[in-house]
Amino acid sequence: MNSTSATALIWWVIPIVAVLSAIGYAVWVTKYKNKFDNKTDRSISEFAKFQNSFNNKK
């Protein structure tokens, strides 16, 4: 493979990988991000209850 064909291959491969990665990220955000956010919100509210339990025992 000569230098010109290798350069042309790189100019095709990098944008294709970038587009596929962007599509994969968009799918992840639309399908799975909400599930992780719900767990985070639940964890934060549980931690707030835990902190408040120390304040209420005075």
Buried (B, 14 or more C-beta within 10 A) or exposed (E): EEEEEEEEEEEEEEEEEEEEEEEEEEEEEEEEEEEEEEEEEEEEEEEEEEEEEEEEEE
